Amino acid sequence: MTKKVDARGFSCPQPVIMTRRAIEEGQFPIEVLVETVTSRENVRRASEKLGCQVEVEEMGDEFKLTITK
Amino acid sequence: MSEKFTRFFASRQGIVLAGAVIGVLAPLLQKAGNPKNMGICVACFERDIAGALGLHRAAVVQYIRPEIIAFVLGATIAALLFREFKPRAGSAPIVRFILGMFAMIGALAFLGCPWRALLRLAGGDLNAILGLAGFVAGVTIGVQFLKAGYNLGRSNKTYTTIGWIMPIIMIGLLLLRIFAPKFSEGGAIFFSEQGPGSLHAPLLISLGAGLVIGFLAQRTRFCTMGSIRDVVLMGDTHLISGVGALLVVAFLTNLILGQVHFGFFGQPVAHSSHLWNFLGMVLAGLAFALAGGCPGRQLFLSGEGDGDASVFVLGMITGAAFAHNFALAGTPDSVANGTVGGISPYGMAAVILGLVVCLIIGLTMRGK
C-alpha cells in the first residue's frame, strides 16, 4: 500500500514537514506530490538525510517523488 | 545541462557561493556610495522606496533603490531561464500583508532587516548581536507554531498575468528612478538631499549587483529566515552555510576596505537601545517565519511569479510608511549630543502589538 502525500500548493517548509511526518510513520513507499523545483529539492534533501532513497518523476509541471527505505 | 546547474545551485557549494557573492558585493556597494553598514538592506531600501513615492515624508530616507528592483528582476530572469516561473497565488494574502507590515515595523525598530543585521555585525556594529539574537528567538517561536501545525494554506496555479505584476511594478519603479518626474510642486518623486537616502551607489552598479544577487538567490533559495528555521526545525545546516559565508566574507571584505569599526554606541544608522534592538527583531523574525521567508526571499519569490510573496512585499512597503508616519521607527544614536537613540513609546507599543498579532495568527491558523 503506497502512502500518498499531496503537498502541492504548499510552500517550504510544509512539504518537508509533511514528508518527514510520513517517513516517521514508517510505511513505505511514500509518494509525494509537489509543484515547484524548490519543494522537489527540499523534499529530496530531507528524505536522503533520513536515509531514504528518492526517485523523481516529472508529471507536466508537477513532480512525483517516490520515497523508499 | 540545465538540470546539472540546478543540482549545483541546490548543493552546499551553491548556497555558499551565493552567500559569499552577497558578502563581497554588499561592502562594495557601500564603498560605491550606499550608506554605512547598509550595502544592502531589504527593509531599509523598501522604506526608502516608500519615501520616494511620498508614502511617508521622512526627508532623509527617500530614494528608489535599484537593488530592490534588480533583486526581483534578477530572480525573474533566473526563473524564466530555468523554467521555474510559476504564477501562483491565493494562500492567505491578507495575512501575508499584515505579516509584512509588522515585519517591517519590527525591522525598522532595530534599523535593519536580517541581511543588514549580518552586514552591521560584519562592519563591527555589536548592536547587531542583539538584533540577531532577537531574530533567532523570533524564528524559533515561529518554528514552534510550524511544529504544532501552523500553515497559511495552499496556493493555486493562476493566470500568467498575476505572476507578472510584481516584475512589471519593478520596471515601473525603474522608470521612475531614471526619469525622476515631479508630479506636483513640492510633491513626489522625492529623492533625499541629505541623510542615508542621499547616499547611494551609481544606478548601473546598484542594478548590476542586484541582478547578480537576484539571479543567484533565486537559483539557490538563499533565505536568512530559512537558515535559522531549518536548523531549529530539523537540524538542517544547508541554508545557514550560505548565511555564514555571507557574514565571514562580508567581514573580510570590510577589513580589506577599512570598513570595520567595533563598538556599540554611535554606529552608523543604528541605536544602542538593547532591549528594542532585540524585541524589534523578535517581531521581524517571527513574522518572516510565519510568512515563510525573509524579506530578500519574498522579493525573489515575487520575481518568480509568487503573488502571495508579492503581497507580503507590498505589506512591508506599507508598514514602512506607517513606521515613519507614526514615528515608530528607531532613531539612531546621536554622536554630536552623546545621546542613545531608540524607539518612541509609539514604536514600543507597535512592536508589542505586532507580537500579539503574530501570536494570534500562529495560534489560530492550524491546518487539519
Interface residues (C-beta under 8 A of the other chain):
Chain A: R8 G9 F10 S11 C12 P13 Q14 V16 I17 R20 E35 T36 V37 T38 E41 N42 R45 A46 K49 D61
Chain B: T6 A10 F82 E84 K86 R88 S91 L146 N151 L152 R154 S155 N156 K157 R221 G226 R229 D230 L233 M234 D236 H238 G292 D306 D308
